[in-house]
Amino acid sequence: MGRLRDGRRGSAAVKVMLSALSVVAAAAVMLVGLGPGMAAAADPLVGKKYSDAASWVNGRGGTPVVTTVAGSQLALDDCVVTSWSRGGFLNSSGKNDRRREYYLHLNCNNTLASPGHPGNSLMTPEGAKRKAQERTAARLNERPEQCQRSESMLESCRRFCNNTGLCKFEL
């Protein structure tokens, strides 16, 4: 048996426990270190409109399947994908004949809540982002000539207007 700091002999159980705690602590440090990097990886569907997600799925030979819908304020194509999974059901022969199905969970509430219309709170990251987009769109709608300053500004305006649907002018 080894000796502890104060010179007493430690039991094997204490050594095993300390070793186990060291392994758990190391694993926790690794998870914390890897977590943000893994979470930062771009998800191909989450946050996209259903119409865009369905196009992405169809482009890969899959079939989009709406599994859950929260809210009813938006048309289906405008609902936002909150999560998704691939088919993993086995038929009676033990084969996965649904592997091409993509199960989409949708949020059909407004992107920003307003009186009488449910949606994201202004205090959430999604709500704050939408409010900022609305402010930008209001500035551009007041002075659309800003988009004509340069080719890069025009392209930036096109992207913004296509992604948000908030612009009231043609580019």
C-alpha positions as a Python dict, from the first residue, in 0.01 Angstrom:
ca = {
    (1, 'M'): (0, 0, 0),
    (2, 'G'): (114, 356, -70),
    (3, 'R'): (144, 635, 179),
    (4, 'L'): (-90, 936, 196),
    (5, 'R'): (43, 1295, 239),
    (6, 'D'): (36, 1277, 615),
    (7, 'G'): (241, 956, 612),
    (8, 'R'): (-45, 715, 677),
    (9, 'R'): (-98, 420, 449),
    (10, 'G'): (-397, 453, 211),
    (11, 'S'): (-632, 174, 129),
    (12, 'A'): (-666, 27, -219),
    (13, 'A'): (-1031, 145, -228),
    (14, 'V'): (-925, 507, -181),
    (15, 'K'): (-672, 476, -464),
    (16, 'V'): (-931, 322, -695),
    (17, 'M'): (-1179, 597, -607),
    (18, 'L'): (-922, 871, -675),
    (19, 'S'): (-831, 710, -1007),
    (20, 'A'): (-1197, 690, -1107),
    (21, 'L'): (-1252, 1055, -1014),
    (22, 'S'): (-949, 1152, -1224),
    (23, 'V'): (-1091, 971, -1526),
    (24, 'V'): (-1433, 1135, -1480),
    (25, 'A'): (-1274, 1479, -1441),
    (26, 'A'): (-1065, 1430, -1755),
    (27, 'A'): (-1372, 1320, -1951),
    (28, 'A'): (-1565, 1625, -1829),
    (29, 'V'): (-1284, 1858, -1937),
    (30, 'M'): (-1278, 1695, -2282),
    (31, 'L'): (-1655, 1728, -2323),
    (32, 'V'): (-1650, 2093, -2222),
    (33, 'G'): (-1364, 2159, -2461),
    (34, 'L'): (-1524, 1977, -2754),
    (35, 'G'): (-1883, 2081, -2689),
    (36, 'P'): (-1879, 2433, -2837),
    (37, 'G'): (-1694, 2314, -3147),
    (38, 'M'): (-1944, 2039, -3207),
    (39, 'A'): (-2240, 2267, -3140),
    (40, 'A'): (-2100, 2528, -3378),
    (41, 'A'): (-2109, 2288, -3670),
    (42, 'A'): (-2369, 2413, -3915),
    (43, 'D'): (-2685, 2204, -3919),
    (44, 'P'): (-2821, 2170, -4272),
    (45, 'L'): (-3188, 2201, -4172),
    (46, 'V'): (-3240, 2359, -3828),
    (47, 'G'): (-3345, 2722, -3858),
    (48, 'K'): (-3447, 2693, -4223),
    (49, 'K'): (-3797, 2745, -4362),
    (50, 'Y'): (-3981, 2423, -4435),
    (51, 'S'): (-3981, 2500, -4808),
    (52, 'D'): (-3599, 2531, -4810),
    (53, 'A'): (-3553, 2223, -4591),
    (54, 'A'): (-3786, 2018, -4812),
    (55, 'S'): (-3587, 2124, -5120),
    (56, 'W'): (-3263, 2022, -4947),
    (57, 'V'): (-3409, 1681, -4853),
    (58, 'N'): (-3556, 1624, -5202),
    (59, 'G'): (-3221, 1717, -5357),
    (60, 'R'): (-3065, 1427, -5168),
    (61, 'G'): (-3327, 1178, -5282),
    (62, 'G'): (-3512, 1191, -4951),
    (63, 'T'): (-3871, 1249, -4850),
    (64, 'P'): (-3957, 1523, -4600),
    (65, 'V'): (-4214, 1415, -4340),
    (66, 'V'): (-4367, 1671, -4102),
    (67, 'T'): (-4386, 1502, -3763),
    (68, 'T'): (-4472, 1781, -3520),
    (69, 'V'): (-4599, 2135, -3560),
    (70, 'A'): (-4596, 2401, -3289),
    (71, 'G'): (-4826, 2693, -3356),
    (72, 'S'): (-5048, 2781, -3650),
    (73, 'Q'): (-4965, 3140, -3740),
    (74, 'L'): (-4764, 3068, -4056),
    (75, 'A'): (-4822, 2884, -4381),
    (76, 'L'): (-4649, 2545, -4383),
    (77, 'D'): (-4377, 2656, -4626),
    (78, 'D'): (-4285, 2945, -4392),
    (79, 'C'): (-4261, 2734, -4075),
    (80, 'V'): (-3913, 2696, -3927),
    (81, 'V'): (-3744, 2359, -3872),
    (82, 'T'): (-3655, 2325, -3502),
    (83, 'S'): (-3512, 1971, -3519),
    (84, 'W'): (-3510, 1667, -3743),
    (85, 'S'): (-3407, 1303, -3764),
    (86, 'R'): (-3371, 1031, -4025),
    (87, 'G'): (-3596, 727, -4055),
    (88, 'G'): (-3480, 433, -3849),
    (89, 'F'): (-3772, 193, -3844),
    (90, 'L'): (-3733, -174, -3923),
    (91, 'N'): (-4007, -354, -4112),
    (92, 'S'): (-4117, -710, -4036),
    (93, 'S'): (-3823, -841, -4242),
    (94, 'G'): (-3577, -648, -4028),
    (95, 'K'): (-3495, -397, -4304),
    (96, 'N'): (-3498, -20, -4273),
    (97, 'D'): (-3719, 74, -4567),
    (98, 'R'): (-3770, 428, -4436),
    (99, 'R'): (-3407, 543, -4432),
    (100, 'R'): (-3480, 806, -4697),
    (101, 'E'): (-3744, 975, -4479),
    (102, 'Y'): (-3645, 1292, -4293),
    (103, 'Y'): (-3871, 1367, -3996),
    (104, 'L'): (-3903, 1743, -3952),
    (105, 'H'): (-4029, 1920, -3639),
    (106, 'L'): (-4165, 2266, -3718),
    (107, 'N'): (-4238, 2591, -3539),
    (108, 'C'): (-4522, 2771, -3717),
    (109, 'N'): (-4544, 3068, -3483),
    (110, 'N'): (-4433, 3413, -3596),
    (111, 'T'): (-4062, 3488, -3584),
    (112, 'L'): (-4142, 3770, -3342),
    (113, 'A'): (-4437, 3792, -3104),
    (114, 'S'): (-4677, 4083, -3132),
    (115, 'P'): (-5006, 4155, -2956),
    (116, 'G'): (-5249, 3876, -3041),
    (117, 'H'): (-4992, 3685, -3248),
    (118, 'P'): (-4768, 3428, -3075),
    (119, 'G'): (-4403, 3409, -3165),
    (120, 'N'): (-4052, 3445, -3028),
    (121, 'S'): (-4004, 3687, -2742),
    (122, 'L'): (-3784, 3989, -2807),
    (123, 'M'): (-3576, 3865, -2512),
    (124, 'T'): (-3474, 3543, -2692),
    (125, 'P'): (-3182, 3532, -2936),
    (126, 'E'): (-3422, 3447, -3220),
    (127, 'G'): (-3657, 3734, -3134),
    (128, 'A'): (-3372, 3983, -3098),
    (129, 'K'): (-3231, 3872, -3433),
    (130, 'R'): (-3567, 3918, -3604),
    (131, 'K'): (-3614, 4264, -3449),
    (132, 'A'): (-3271, 4366, -3580),
    (133, 'Q'): (-3367, 4235, -3926),
    (134, 'E'): (-3689, 4438, -3914),
    (135, 'R'): (-3493, 4754, -3827),
    (136, 'T'): (-3250, 4694, -4115),
    (137, 'A'): (-3539, 4629, -4355),
    (138, 'A'): (-3713, 4949, -4244),
    (139, 'R'): (-3397, 5150, -4322),
    (140, 'L'): (-3358, 4983, -4661),
    (141, 'N'): (-3727, 5026, -4745),
    (142, 'E'): (-3698, 5400, -4668),
    (143, 'R'): (-3387, 5439, -4885),
    (144, 'P'): (-3351, 5148, -5130),
    (145, 'E'): (-3092, 5344, -5329),
    (146, 'Q'): (-2840, 5245, -5057),
    (147, 'C'): (-2825, 4902, -5220),
    (148, 'Q'): (-2701, 5054, -5546),
    (149, 'R'): (-2377, 5198, -5399),
    (150, 'S'): (-2163, 4907, -5512),
    (151, 'E'): (-2189, 4557, -5655),
    (152, 'S'): (-2103, 4403, -5315),
    (153, 'M'): (-2369, 4617, -5141),
    (154, 'L'): (-2624, 4513, -5404),
    (155, 'E'): (-2541, 4145, -5348),
    (156, 'S'): (-2563, 4193, -4970),
    (157, 'C'): (-2907, 4355, -5006),
    (158, 'R'): (-3025, 4071, -5231),
    (159, 'R'): (-2917, 3809, -4978),
    (160, 'F'): (-3078, 3998, -4691),
    (161, 'C'): (-3405, 4055, -4877),
    (162, 'N'): (-3427, 3694, -4999),
    (163, 'N'): (-3349, 3551, -4655),
    (164, 'T'): (-3588, 3770, -4458),
    (165, 'G'): (-3868, 3850, -4703),
    (166, 'L'): (-3896, 4194, -4544),
    (167, 'C'): (-3797, 4417, -4837),
    (168, 'K'): (-4071, 4607, -5021),
    (169, 'F'): (-3864, 4701, -5325),
    (170, 'E'): (-3723, 4518, -5627),
    (171, 'L'): (-3351, 4470, -5674),
}
